[in-house]
Amino acid sequence: MTDVRKLATEIVAREGGFVNDPDDPGGATKWGVTVHTMRRLGIDLNRDGKVDAQDVRLLSRDQAVEIYMEHYFRRPRIAELPAALHATVFDMHVNAGSNAIRLLQQLFADMGFEISVDGAIGPQTIRVAHQAYAKAPVHLADAYGIARRNYYYRLGDARPASRKYCRRKDGGKGGWITRAEEFISARFHLTAAEHRERVRTWA
């Protein structure tokens, strides 16, 4: 059975502390929880009547873990997917919101399943997920991880400000790519040369 708290704690560790990068559409973020998420959930930690960067700074690790468990795993129904997908979809959902679910649904559609790509896990997505896992139990998590890696590269293609998350200053793999590859078997990792070729056209 999936240890949700362990997964959430690992995500918090990957996300790190407070940042407020102007190139990040998420805005002020701590432990991966954005100010937008805290506003949506009404988390006003300093009780001044508004949720802003100061509240983000006050967020504790334990509070972030609880937010992830409830709002990024249980409520979105990731728990009802095959266990092999829990860690990778959970981590991507924290990082990309409903796009994580759209990516999964598109993967199922590419596998030939009839499914709506709507970014929400409902009975259809749960049923198809288990059918897809039965069809490809060894490779499904890798296929999702590869789709996730490709998603990040496409973001870099479309938005130059996001390229620094895909490619380090020295040209190596950036944080988004290495994070995606944490959930992909080593044999499917891109070599340094393959990565450099993928981003060759970027300025």
Phi, psi and chi 1 to 4 in degrees:
 res  aa     phi    psi   chi1   chi2   chi3   chi4
   1 MET       -  139.0 -175.0  174.0 -177.7      -
   2 THR   -64.8  130.4  -59.6      -      -      -
   3 ASP   -89.1   94.0 -175.5  -22.5      -      -
   4 VAL   -64.1  -40.9 -176.1      -      -      -
   5 ARG   -63.4  -39.0 -175.9  171.5  -65.8  -81.7
   6 LYS   -63.7  -43.7 -179.5  173.7 -178.1  -68.8
   7 LEU   -60.9  -45.2  -67.4  178.3      -      -
   8 ALA   -63.7  -40.2      -      -      -      -
   9 THR   -64.2  -38.7  -58.9      -      -      -
  10 GLU   -65.9  -38.4  -70.9  169.9   -6.7      -
  11 ILE   -64.3  -44.3  -70.3  169.8      -      -
  12 VAL   -57.6  -42.3  165.5      -      -      -
  13 ALA   -63.9  -38.4      -      -      -      -
  14 ARG   -69.0  -36.4  -86.6 -168.3  -67.8  -86.3
  15 GLU   -72.6  -37.7  -69.7  -76.0   -4.4      -
  16 GLY    82.5 -172.5      -      -      -      -
  17 GLY   -82.6 -156.7      -      -      -      -
  18 PHE   -69.2  132.4 -179.9   83.0      -      -
  19 VAL  -141.3  152.7  -67.6      -      -      -
  20 ASN  -143.4   71.1 -163.6    0.0      -      -
  21 ASP   -83.2  120.9 -173.4  -21.4      -      -
  22 PRO   -62.6  -19.5   19.9  -31.1      -      -
  23 ASP   -85.0   -7.0  -70.4  -29.4      -      -
  24 ASP   -96.6  115.8 -174.7  -11.0      -      -
  25 PRO   -60.1  -18.3  -20.8   32.1      -      -
  26 GLY   -71.5  -16.3      -      -      -      -
  27 GLY    73.8 -156.2      -      -      -      -
  28 ALA   -56.7  132.9      -      -      -      -
  29 THR  -143.1  141.7  -56.8      -      -      -
  30 LYS  -143.4  132.5 -171.9  176.7 -178.3 -176.2
  31 TRP    55.7   23.6  -44.4  123.6      -      -
  32 GLY    85.7   -5.9      -      -      -      -
  33 VAL   -88.2  121.3  178.6      -      -      -
  34 THR   -88.1  161.7   69.3      -      -      -
  35 VAL   -61.8  -32.0   65.9      -      -      -
  36 HIS   -65.2  -41.0  -54.4  -61.6      -      -
  37 THR   -63.7  -44.1  -64.7      -      -      -
  38 MET   -65.0  -36.5  -68.4 -179.5   64.2      -
  39 ARG   -64.9  -44.2  -75.5  175.5 -177.0  150.3
  40 ARG   -60.4  -36.4  177.1  169.9   56.8   83.9
  41 LEU   -90.0   -5.4  -60.0  177.4      -      -
  42 GLY    70.1   36.6      -      -      -      -
  43 ILE   -92.7   92.2  -58.0  174.6      -      -
  44 ASP  -103.7   85.7  179.9   10.4      -      -
  45 LEU   -70.3  -31.0  -65.8  177.0      -      -
  46 ASN   -95.7    4.1   62.5    7.0      -      -
  47 ARG    53.4   43.1  -60.1 -177.7 -178.9  179.3
  48 ASP  -102.2    9.0   66.0   -8.5      -      -
  49 GLY    88.6    0.5      -      -      -      -
  50 LYS  -142.9  151.2   60.4 -177.1  179.0 -179.5
  51 VAL  -108.2  115.7  178.9      -      -      -
  52 ASP  -143.2 -166.3   55.9   19.9      -      -
  53 ALA   -59.1  -30.6      -      -      -      -
  54 GLN   -64.5  -36.9  -65.7  -53.3  -49.1      -
  55 ASP   -68.2  -37.3  -63.6  -72.1      -      -
  56 VAL   -60.3  -43.7  177.6      -      -      -
  57 ARG   -59.4  -31.3  -74.2 -176.0 -177.5  -82.7
  58 LEU   -82.5  -10.5  -66.9  172.3      -      -
  59 LEU   -64.8  130.4 -171.4   72.4      -      -
  60 SER   -91.4  163.3   71.5      -      -      -
  61 ARG   -56.9  -46.2  -78.2  176.7  177.6  -96.1
  62 ASP   -62.9  -38.5  -72.2  -15.8      -      -
  63 GLN   -65.8  -39.7  -73.1  168.9  -36.0      -
  64 ALA   -63.3  -43.0      -      -      -      -
  65 VAL   -59.3  -45.1  166.3      -      -      -
  66 GLU   -64.3  -39.9  -67.6  -61.2  -32.9      -
  67 ILE   -61.0  -45.2  -71.8  169.9      -      -
  68 TYR   -62.8  -47.2  -72.8  151.2      -      -
  69 MET   -59.6  -44.0  -70.4  170.5   59.7      -
  70 GLU   -81.7  -48.2 -178.7   62.0   22.7      -
  71 HIS   -97.1  -13.4  -62.4  -76.3      -      -
  72 TYR  -117.9   -6.3  -72.0   86.0      -      -
  73 PHE  -125.2  -59.6 -170.7   81.2      -      -
  74 ARG   -70.4  -56.3  -64.9 -166.6 -174.7  106.3
  75 ARG   -62.9  -38.3  -69.3 -166.0 -175.6 -173.1
  76 PRO   -74.2   -4.1  -16.5   30.7      -      -
  77 ARG    73.2   23.8  -57.2 -178.7   71.4  177.3
  78 ILE   -61.8  -30.0  -69.0  172.7      -      -
  79 ALA   -59.4  -21.4      -      -      -      -
  80 GLU   -92.4   -1.5  -62.7  176.0   60.4      -
  81 LEU   -80.3  165.8  -61.2  175.1      -      -
  82 PRO   -55.3  141.3  -26.3   35.4      -      -
  83 ALA   -57.0  -30.4      -      -      -      -
  84 ALA   -62.8  -20.7      -      -      -      -
  85 LEU   -96.3  -11.9  -67.6  172.5      -      -
  86 HIS   -54.5  -54.4  -74.6  178.3      -      -
  87 ALA   -64.9  -46.3      -      -      -      -
  88 THR   -71.4  -41.1 -175.7      -      -      -
  89 VAL   -71.1  -39.5  177.9      -      -      -
  90 PHE   -59.0  -49.9 -175.2   18.5      -      -
  91 ASP   -62.0  -42.1 -172.6   75.8      -      -
  92 MET   -68.7  -34.4 -178.6   59.0  166.0      -
  93 HIS   -65.6  -37.7 -165.9 -121.1      -      -
  94 VAL   -62.6  -40.6  167.3      -      -      -
  95 ASN   -79.5  -33.3 -172.7 -117.3      -      -
  96 ALA  -132.9    7.8      -      -      -      -
  97 GLY    60.1 -140.8      -      -      -      -
  98 SER   -65.2  -16.9   60.8      -      -      -
  99 ASN   -61.3  -27.9  -74.5  -34.1      -      -
 100 ALA   -62.5  -38.3      -      -      -      -
 101 ILE   -76.0  -40.0  -50.0  -54.0      -      -
 102 ARG   -59.5  -41.0  -69.9 -171.0 -176.1   91.7
 103 LEU   -61.7  -41.9 -162.8   67.8      -      -
 104 LEU   -65.2  -45.7 -177.6   67.0      -      -
 105 GLN   -63.5  -38.6  -67.6  165.3  -28.3      -
 106 GLN   -66.2  -36.7 -174.3   59.6   56.8      -
 107 LEU   -59.4  -44.7  173.3   62.1      -      -
 108 PHE   -64.0  -40.6  -64.0  151.6      -      -
 109 ALA   -62.0  -41.2      -      -      -      -
 110 ASP   -65.5  -25.6  -67.1  -16.6      -      -
 111 MET   -80.5   -5.2  -67.7  174.0   69.0      -
 112 GLY   102.4    5.4      -      -      -      -
 113 PHE   -85.5  145.7  -67.3   99.2      -      -
 114 GLU   -84.9  117.0 -173.1  172.4  -26.3      -
 115 ILE  -157.4  146.0 -172.9  168.3      -      -
 116 SER   -83.2  132.9  -61.4      -      -      -
 117 VAL   -97.5   85.6 -179.5      -      -      -
 118 ASP  -122.1   -0.6   59.1    8.1      -      -
 119 GLY    79.0   12.9      -      -      -      -
 120 ALA  -131.4  136.9      -      -      -      -
 121 ILE   -88.3  114.2  -62.7  174.9      -      -
 122 GLY  -127.2 -169.7      -      -      -      -
 123 PRO   -55.7  -39.1  -26.5   35.3      -      -
 124 GLN   -63.6  -47.8 -179.3 -166.3   55.5      -
 125 THR   -64.0  -40.4  -61.8      -      -      -
 126 ILE   -63.2  -45.8  -67.3  165.4      -      -
 127 ARG   -62.4  -47.6  172.3  176.1   50.9   78.9
 128 VAL   -65.3  -37.7  169.8      -      -      -
 129 ALA   -58.4  -42.7      -      -      -      -
 130 HIS   -71.4  -33.5  -74.2  -83.9      -      -
 131 GLN   -67.4  -41.8  -69.5  173.0  -16.4      -
 132 ALA   -65.1  -39.0      -      -      -      -
 133 TYR   -65.5  -40.0 -179.3   71.4      -      -
 134 ALA   -63.0  -32.6      -      -      -      -
 135 LYS   -76.1  -35.9 -178.0  177.2 -179.8 -179.9
 136 ALA  -141.6   64.2      -      -      -      -
 137 PRO   -63.9  -29.4   23.4  -33.9      -      -
 138 VAL   -82.3  -29.6  176.9      -      -      -
 139 HIS  -110.7   -7.7  -60.4  -63.6      -      -
 140 LEU   -62.6  -45.9 -170.8   60.6      -      -
 141 ALA   -63.8  -39.4      -      -      -      -
 142 ASP   -63.5  -42.4  -78.2  -31.7      -      -
 143 ALA   -61.3  -40.4      -      -      -      -
 144 TYR   -66.6  -42.6 -178.9   76.8      -      -
 145 GLY   -61.5  -39.4      -      -      -      -
 146 ILE   -67.3  -41.4  -68.6  167.5      -      -
 147 ALA   -61.4  -37.6      -      -      -      -
 148 ARG   -65.2  -45.2  176.5 -179.0  179.6  179.0
 149 ARG   -59.6  -43.2 -177.7  175.2   63.4 -162.5
 150 ASN   -63.9  -36.0  -68.6  -20.7      -      -
 151 TYR   -60.1  -43.9  167.6   85.4      -      -
 152 TYR   -65.1  -42.8  -69.6  138.2      -      -
 153 TYR   -61.5  -39.6  -81.0  127.3      -      -
 154 ARG   -64.1  -36.7  -71.4 -164.9  -58.8  -87.8
 155 LEU   -60.9  -41.5  -73.8 -179.0      -      -
 156 GLY   -64.7  -38.1      -      -      -      -
 157 ASP   -59.5  -42.9  -69.4  -23.0      -      -
 158 ALA   -85.8  -26.3      -      -      -      -
 159 ARG  -134.1   98.3 -174.0  172.6 -175.5  -91.5
 160 PRO   -52.3  -33.4  -30.1   37.8      -      -
 161 ALA   -65.5  -20.4      -      -      -      -
 162 SER   -88.9   -7.4  -67.0      -      -      -
 163 ARG   -64.3  -28.6  -68.0  173.9 -176.7  173.8
 164 LYS   -66.0  -18.2   65.6 -177.9  179.7  179.8
 165 TYR   -84.1  -16.7  -54.4  119.7      -      -
 166 CYS  -100.8  -27.8  -63.5      -      -      -
 167 ARG  -136.2  126.5  179.8 -174.2   60.7 -176.2
 168 ARG   -71.3  168.6  -60.9 -165.4  -48.6  -99.4
 169 LYS   -61.2  -29.5  -70.5 -177.9  178.7  179.6
 170 ASP   -85.8    4.5   65.2    2.4      -      -
 171 GLY    93.3   -9.8      -      -      -      -
 172 GLY   -73.4  179.7      -      -      -      -
 173 LYS   -65.9  130.9  -64.3  175.6 -174.7  177.3
 174 GLY   -83.0 -179.8      -      -      -      -
 175 GLY   -60.1  -39.8      -      -      -      -
 176 TRP   -62.9  -40.6  -80.5   -6.3      -      -
 177 ILE   -71.8  -44.6  -54.9  -54.6      -      -
 178 THR   -65.8  -33.8   57.0      -      -      -
 179 ARG   -66.1  -44.9 -178.9  166.9  177.3  168.3
 180 ALA   -59.7  -40.5      -      -      -      -
 181 GLU   -73.4  -13.5  -70.3 -167.2  -26.6      -
 182 GLU   -61.7  -23.6  -72.4 -175.9   35.4      -
 183 PHE  -108.3   14.5  -60.1   91.9      -      -
 184 ILE  -120.4  136.9  -56.6  171.9      -      -
 185 SER   -56.3  145.2  -63.0      -      -      -
 186 ALA   -56.2  -32.2      -      -      -      -
 187 ARG   -67.4  -15.7   66.0 -175.5 -177.4  -83.1
 188 PHE  -103.9    4.7  -62.1  121.5      -      -
 189 HIS   -69.3  145.1  -71.8 -167.9      -      -
 190 LEU   -74.7  143.0  -64.4 -178.7      -      -
 191 THR   -73.7  166.1   64.5      -      -      -
 192 ALA   -58.8  -38.8      -      -      -      -
 193 ALA   -67.2  -40.3      -      -      -      -
 194 GLU   -65.2  -41.0  -72.1  169.7  -25.9      -
 195 HIS   -62.0  -46.9  163.1   73.9      -      -
 196 ARG   -62.3  -36.2  -70.6  175.6 -174.2  -86.5
 197 GLU   -67.2  -37.6  177.8   60.3   24.7      -
 198 ARG   -63.0  -34.7  176.2   60.8 -178.8   80.3
 199 VAL  -104.6   13.3  -58.8      -      -      -
 200 ARG   -57.5  -35.5  179.5  175.0   54.1   81.7
 201 THR   -81.5   -7.2   60.8      -      -      -
 202 TRP   -74.2  142.4  -66.2   -2.6      -      -
 203 ALA   -67.8      -      -      -      -      -
